[in-house]
Amino acid sequence: MKPVIKSGVVISAICAAWLIALWRAQIHDAQQGRLNAALFRAVDTDDFNAANAALQAGASVDVRRRVHPPSPWEPIDHALTHLWRPTAKFDQGFTPLMIASIHGDVPMATLLLNHDAKTEYFNSYAGTDTPLELAVTCKHTEMVITLLKHGANPSGAADCYGPIYIAWLQKDTAMTKLLASYGARPLPASITHNQQN
C-alpha cells in the first residue's frame, strides 16, 4: 500500500516555501538598500572611510540615486535614446562615481574605480553626463586624469562630441589638449569654424 499525500499538504508546503523565499528577498533588499544609502551618504560628505566600509560590507558601487520620480514618459524616452545611443544604460540618477566626479574627490573616485565602478554609465535624465563629462564640466583636471587612466572614453559616445566639446565650449584649452592627448576624437572643422565666425 502506497502512502497517499494529500494535495492540500503539497500546496501548503509550496506556498510556505514561496513565502519564506519572498521574505528572505525582502530582507536582502532592505539590507542592500541600507548599505547603498550608507555609500551615498559617505560620497555626499566626502567620507572616504565610511565609503570604504560600505563597499566592504557589500554596497553596490554602481547603484543609482534618482533625483526625480519616474515619469510616465520614461519608456518613450528610453526608446528614443536607444535610437541614437544603442548601448545606453537607461538607469536614471547619479552613481557614486558621478557624484565624486562633480565634487572633484579623487581619492573617493579612485576607491570606487578600484571596486569596478563603471566609467561609461550616464544619467539618462540629465542627458549624456558620464563621470568624465561631469568632471570636465566642473573643470576638475585631476579627476579627469584619474578617470582617463581608469579607462574612461575620452571621446564620449560614438555619435556625440562628448568631453572635448564641453571643454571647447568652456574655452578650456588646457582641458581640450589633455583630452586630445588621451586620444579624444577631434571636433569637426565645421563646428569650430562656425563658432569662431
N, C-alpha and C positions, 0 to 999 in steps of 0.2 A: 504494500500500500504506500503510495507516494504522498508526502505531505503537501497539503494544499495551502498555497499562500493567497491570502485574500487580496484582491486588487486594491482595496482601501488602504491596507498597510503599505503596499508598494507606493501608492500615490502619496501617502503621508510622508514616507521616507524621502521620496524625490523632492517634495515641497520643502521639507525641513532642510535638506542639503542645499537646495537653491537659496533659501532664506539665509542660511549660515554664510554661503558664499557672497551673497549680496551685502550682508552685514560687514563681513571682512573687507570687501572692496570699499565700502563707505568709510570704514575706519582708516584704511590705507589712504584714500583720497583726502580725508581730513588731516592726517599726519603730513602728507605731501604738501597740502595747502599751507600748513603752519611753517614747514621748512622753507617753502618758496617765499612766503611772506617775510620770514626772517632774512632771507637773502636780499630781497628788495629793500628792507629797512637798512641793512648793512651797506648796500651800494648807495642808497639815497644819502646816507650820512657819512660816506667815505670811511666806514669802519672795516678795515681790512681783516682784522682778527675774527670779527663776527661773521663776515662773508666766508672766510675760510672754514669756520666751524659749521656753518650752514651747508656748505658744499660737501664737507667731510661726512656730515650726517645724512646726505642724500638729496639735498635740494637740486632741482633741475636747473642746469646752467643756462638753458635757452627758454626758460619759462617766459610767458608774455604777461605784461600788465596793461590792460586796456585802459585808455584814457576816457573813452566814450562808450556808452552802452551799444549793443549790436543794433544795426539799422535794418529795417525791413528790406532795404535795397541792397543789402550785403551780397546776396547770391548774384545779382546782376553785376555789381561792381567786380566781383571775383571773375565772372565770365569775361567781362571787358578787359580786365587786367591781364587775364590769361592770353588774350589775343596778341597783346604787344609785348608780354614778358612771359613766355610759356613756362619757364622754370620757377615762376614766382611762388613764394610761400605766402599763403593767404591769411596767416595769423595776423591779427591786428594788435597793436600795442607794442610797447618797448620791451626789449630784452634787457637783462642786467648789463650786457656789454654796450648796448646803445646808451644807457644812462651813464655808464663810466666814460664813454666817449664824449658825451656832452659835458661832463664835469671836467674832462681832461685828466682823470685819475689813472695814470699809467700803471702804478702798482696793482690797482684793482683790476684793470683790464688785463694785465699780464696773468694775474691769478685766474681770471675767467677763461682766458685763452689757453692756459695750461690745463684747464678742465674741459677743453674741447668746445668752447663757445664758438658758434658759427659766425663768421665774419660777413657772410653774404645775405643773412636774413635782413629783411627790411620791414618797416611799419607800413602796411598797405593802407592804413587810414590816412597817413600823412603824405603818401606818395611813394617815393623810392629811397627813403632815407636809410641807407645802410650805416653801420657804425663808422665806416670810413668817411662817408659823405657828411655825417654829423660832426665828426672831428674836423673835417676841412671847413665846414660852415662856421664852426666855433673857433677856428684858427688855432687849434691845439697841435702844433707841429710835432712835438714829441709823441703824442698819441697817434698821429698819422704814421709816423715812422714805425711805431710799435705794431700797429695793425698791418702795415705793409710787410714787415718782417715775419708776421704770423700768417701770411698768405692772403690778405685782403686783395681783391682785384682792383688795381689802380685805375682801370678804365670803367668800372661800373658795369652795368648791363650792356649787352651787345648792341642794343638799339637805342641807347641814350648817351648823352655826353658825360654824365657821371661827375666824379670828384674834380676832374681837371676843369670842367665847365664851371663848376661852383667857384673854384679858385680864380679862374679867369674873370668871372663876373665881379668878384670881390677885388679885382685888380691886385691880387696877391701873387706877384711874380715869383717870389721865393717858393711858395707852395706849388705853383704851376711847374716850376723847374724840378722840384722834389718829386712830384708825381710822374713827370716825364722821365726822370732818372730811374724810376721803378717800372718803366715800360707802359705808361698810360698812353692810350691811343690819342694822337694829336687831334685838336679841333679842326674841323673842315675850314678851309680858307674862306669859304663863303660866309661863315658866321663871323669870324674875326674881322673880315673886310667890311661887312655890313655894320658891325658895331662901331668900327672906327670912323665911319663916314657920318 
